[in-house]
Amino acid sequence: MAKTRISISLEQGQDERIRQHAERAGMGVSEYLVHAATRQMAESDAIEE
């Protein structure tokens, strides 16, 4: 499957917190952010149904 790159802007310090959380979860930053976004989308979809 082809991948798409997305650029995001963060407040100062958020990048380090995300890196730390990703590391604790045993994931890379991209994988962690995709996982978090996917969970949020599933939660939103469930609420809307």
A tleap script that builds the chain and sets N, CA, C and O, in Angstrom:
source leaprc.protein.ff14SB
mol = sequence {
  NMET ALA LYS THR ARG ILE SER ILE SER LEU
  GLU GLN GLY GLN ASP GLU ARG ILE ARG GLN
  HIE ALA GLU ARG ALA GLY MET GLY VAL SER
  GLU TYR LEU VAL HIE ALA ALA THR ARG GLN
  MET ALA GLU SER ASP ALA ILE GLU CGLU
}
set mol.1.N position { 0.853 -1.174 0.000 }
set mol.1.CA position { 0.000 0.000 0.000 }
set mol.1.C position { 0.899 1.238 0.000 }
set mol.1.O position { 1.873 1.313 0.749 }
set mol.2.N position { 0.558 2.194 -0.842 }
set mol.2.CA position { 1.316 3.447 -0.897 }
set mol.2.C position { 1.036 4.268 0.356 }
set mol.2.O position { -0.073 4.252 0.890 }
set mol.3.N position { 2.033 4.969 0.804 }
set mol.3.CA position { 1.880 5.805 1.994 }
set mol.3.C position { 1.822 7.267 1.588 }
set mol.3.O position { 2.372 7.660 0.559 }
set mol.4.N position { 1.152 8.065 2.403 }
set mol.4.CA position { 1.040 9.497 2.196 }
set mol.4.C position { 1.703 10.195 3.366 }
set mol.4.O position { 1.557 9.764 4.510 }
set mol.5.N position { 2.420 11.253 3.099 }
set mol.5.CA position { 3.083 12.025 4.146 }
set mol.5.C position { 2.214 13.229 4.488 }
set mol.5.O position { 1.704 13.911 3.599 }
set mol.6.N position { 2.049 13.485 5.786 }
set mol.6.CA position { 1.292 14.636 6.275 }
set mol.6.C position { 2.210 15.440 7.179 }
set mol.6.O position { 2.894 14.882 8.038 }
set mol.7.N position { 2.223 16.724 6.987 }
set mol.7.CA position { 3.020 17.608 7.827 }
set mol.7.C position { 2.098 18.254 8.857 }
set mol.7.O position { 1.008 18.714 8.520 }
set mol.8.N position { 2.542 18.285 10.120 }
set mol.8.CA position { 1.742 18.914 11.163 }
set mol.8.C position { 2.584 19.939 11.918 }
set mol.8.O position { 3.813 19.871 11.917 }
set mol.9.N position { 1.922 20.868 12.548 }
set mol.9.CA position { 2.590 21.863 13.388 }
set mol.9.C position { 2.202 21.604 14.831 }
set mol.9.O position { 1.050 21.291 15.128 }
set mol.10.N position { 3.174 21.737 15.727 }
set mol.10.CA position { 2.949 21.467 17.134 }
set mol.10.C position { 3.365 22.661 17.973 }
set mol.10.O position { 4.222 23.453 17.581 }
set mol.11.N position { 2.741 22.771 19.130 }
set mol.11.CA position { 3.181 23.764 20.103 }
set mol.11.C position { 4.534 23.312 20.655 }
set mol.11.O position { 4.855 22.123 20.642 }
set mol.12.N position { 5.310 24.260 21.132 }
set mol.12.CA position { 6.612 23.946 21.677 }
set mol.12.C position { 6.474 22.935 22.811 }
set mol.12.O position { 5.639 23.111 23.697 }
set mol.13.N position { 7.268 21.900 22.792 }
set mol.13.CA position { 7.255 20.880 23.822 }
set mol.13.C position { 6.386 19.681 23.504 }
set mol.13.O position { 6.608 18.595 24.041 }
set mol.14.N position { 5.399 19.860 22.639 }
set mol.14.CA position { 4.523 18.735 22.312 }
set mol.14.C position { 5.281 17.628 21.591 }
set mol.14.O position { 4.997 16.447 21.789 }
set mol.15.N position { 6.236 18.004 20.764 }
set mol.15.CA position { 6.983 16.995 20.020 }
set mol.15.C position { 7.723 16.054 20.962 }
set mol.15.O position { 7.730 14.842 20.743 }
set mol.16.N position { 8.333 16.585 21.987 }
set mol.16.CA position { 9.073 15.744 22.922 }
set mol.16.C position { 8.128 14.852 23.721 }
set mol.16.O position { 8.439 13.687 23.969 }
set mol.17.N position { 6.991 15.382 24.121 }
set mol.17.CA position { 6.018 14.553 24.853 }
set mol.17.C position { 5.511 13.416 23.978 }
set mol.17.O position { 5.357 12.291 24.452 }
set mol.18.N position { 5.252 13.696 22.715 }
set mol.18.CA position { 4.796 12.655 21.792 }
set mol.18.C position { 5.881 11.607 21.620 }
set mol.18.O position { 5.593 10.411 21.646 }
set mol.19.N position { 7.121 12.035 21.445 }
set mol.19.CA position { 8.229 11.085 21.313 }
set mol.19.C position { 8.333 10.183 22.543 }
set mol.19.O position { 8.520 8.972 22.417 }
set mol.20.N position { 8.212 10.769 23.718 }
set mol.20.CA position { 8.305 9.994 24.957 }
set mol.20.C position { 7.176 8.972 25.067 }
set mol.20.O position { 7.407 7.820 25.433 }
set mol.21.N position { 5.962 9.399 24.751 }
set mol.21.CA position { 4.826 8.488 24.823 }
set mol.21.C position { 4.959 7.376 23.789 }
set mol.21.O position { 4.665 6.216 24.078 }
set mol.22.N position { 5.397 7.726 22.593 }
set mol.22.CA position { 5.594 6.715 21.551 }
set mol.22.C position { 6.634 5.692 21.995 }
set mol.22.O position { 6.442 4.489 21.820 }
set mol.23.N position { 7.714 6.164 22.558 }
set mol.23.CA position { 8.768 5.270 23.017 }
set mol.23.C position { 8.249 4.324 24.100 }
set mol.23.O position { 8.524 3.125 24.068 }
set mol.24.N position { 7.503 4.867 25.052 }
set mol.24.CA position { 6.940 4.025 26.116 }
set mol.24.C position { 5.977 2.978 25.566 }
set mol.24.O position { 5.847 1.888 26.123 }
set mol.25.N position { 5.307 3.317 24.475 }
set mol.25.CA position { 4.365 2.384 23.852 }
set mol.25.C position { 5.076 1.417 22.913 }
set mol.25.O position { 4.444 0.525 22.348 }
set mol.26.N position { 6.384 1.585 22.743 }
set mol.26.CA position { 7.140 0.711 21.854 }
set mol.26.C position { 6.876 0.976 20.384 }
set mol.26.O position { 6.963 0.070 19.555 }
set mol.27.N position { 6.553 2.226 20.060 }
set mol.27.CA position { 6.216 2.603 18.686 }
set mol.27.C position { 7.091 3.752 18.224 }
set mol.27.O position { 7.671 4.480 19.030 }
set mol.28.N position { 7.173 3.901 16.909 }
set mol.28.CA position { 7.764 5.097 16.346 }
set mol.28.C position { 6.738 6.221 16.412 }
set mol.28.O position { 5.556 5.969 16.643 }
set mol.29.N position { 7.178 7.446 16.214 }
set mol.29.CA position { 6.269 8.596 16.306 }
set mol.29.C position { 5.146 8.493 15.279 }
set mol.29.O position { 3.984 8.709 15.624 }
set mol.30.N position { 5.458 8.172 14.045 }
set mol.30.CA position { 4.412 8.070 13.016 }
set mol.30.C position { 3.382 7.008 13.390 }
set mol.30.O position { 2.176 7.251 13.324 }
set mol.31.N position { 3.866 5.832 13.782 }
set mol.31.CA position { 2.965 4.756 14.160 }
set mol.31.C position { 2.090 5.178 15.344 }
set mol.31.O position { 0.892 4.898 15.364 }
set mol.32.N position { 2.685 5.845 16.317 }
set mol.32.CA position { 1.952 6.293 17.497 }
set mol.32.C position { 0.853 7.298 17.120 }
set mol.32.O position { -0.279 7.187 17.590 }
set mol.33.N position { 1.186 8.257 16.290 }
set mol.33.CA position { 0.202 9.266 15.894 }
set mol.33.C position { -0.917 8.665 15.054 }
set mol.33.O position { -2.079 9.033 15.224 }
set mol.34.N position { -0.587 7.752 14.155 }
set mol.34.CA position { -1.620 7.088 13.357 }
set mol.34.C position { -2.528 6.273 14.272 }
set mol.34.O position { -3.749 6.290 14.113 }
set mol.35.N position { -1.937 5.562 15.226 }
set mol.35.CA position { -2.711 4.764 16.181 }
set mol.35.C position { -3.659 5.668 16.983 }
set mol.35.O position { -4.837 5.350 17.144 }
set mol.36.N position { -3.142 6.784 17.479 }
set mol.36.CA position { -3.956 7.714 18.270 }
set mol.36.C position { -5.096 8.296 17.427 }
set mol.36.O position { -6.231 8.390 17.895 }
set mol.37.N position { -4.796 8.679 16.204 }
set mol.37.CA position { -5.824 9.256 15.332 }
set mol.37.C position { -6.884 8.213 14.988 }
set mol.37.O position { -8.075 8.523 14.955 }
set mol.38.N position { -6.457 6.986 14.732 }
set mol.38.CA position { -7.389 5.915 14.392 }
set mol.38.C position { -8.324 5.617 15.561 }
set mol.38.O position { -9.522 5.411 15.366 }
set mol.39.N position { -7.777 5.594 16.770 }
set mol.39.CA position { -8.612 5.382 17.958 }
set mol.39.C position { -9.621 6.511 18.115 }
set mol.39.O position { -10.786 6.257 18.423 }
set mol.40.N position { -9.196 7.742 17.909 }
set mol.40.CA position { -10.089 8.887 18.038 }
set mol.40.C position { -11.195 8.840 16.991 }
set mol.40.O position { -12.350 9.143 17.292 }
set mol.41.N position { -10.848 8.462 15.764 }
set mol.41.CA position { -11.857 8.360 14.707 }
set mol.41.C position { -12.883 7.280 15.034 }
set mol.41.O position { -14.080 7.485 14.834 }
set mol.42.N position { -12.425 6.125 15.536 }
set mol.42.CA position { -13.337 5.049 15.910 }
set mol.42.C position { -14.276 5.504 17.028 }
set mol.42.O position { -15.471 5.210 17.005 }
set mol.43.N position { -13.724 6.219 17.999 }
set mol.43.CA position { -14.547 6.734 19.104 }
set mol.43.C position { -15.590 7.721 18.588 }
set mol.43.O position { -16.754 7.658 18.984 }
set mol.44.N position { -15.182 8.623 17.716 }
set mol.44.CA position { -16.122 9.605 17.149 }
set mol.44.C position { -17.201 8.916 16.333 }
set mol.44.O position { -18.376 9.271 16.419 }
set mol.45.N position { -16.794 7.920 15.531 }
set mol.45.CA position { -17.765 7.176 14.725 }
set mol.45.C position { -18.783 6.479 15.612 }
set mol.45.O position { -19.975 6.485 15.305 }
set mol.46.N position { -18.333 5.875 16.714 }
set mol.46.CA position { -19.232 5.166 17.622 }
set mol.46.C position { -20.224 6.121 18.271 }
set mol.46.O position { -21.393 5.776 18.445 }
set mol.47.N position { -19.776 7.302 18.625 }
set mol.47.CA position { -20.662 8.299 19.235 }
set mol.47.C position { -21.723 8.759 18.239 }
set mol.47.O position { -22.881 8.968 18.603 }
set mol.48.N position { -21.318 8.914 16.977 }
set mol.48.CA position { -22.229 9.394 15.946 }
set mol.48.C position { -23.277 8.359 15.561 }
set mol.48.O position { -24.335 8.712 15.040 }
set mol.49.N position { -22.994 7.090 15.810 }
set mol.49.CA position { -23.942 6.022 15.393 }
set mol.49.C position { -25.081 5.850 16.351 }
set mol.49.O position { -25.946 5.001 16.135 }
savepdb mol mol.pdb
quit
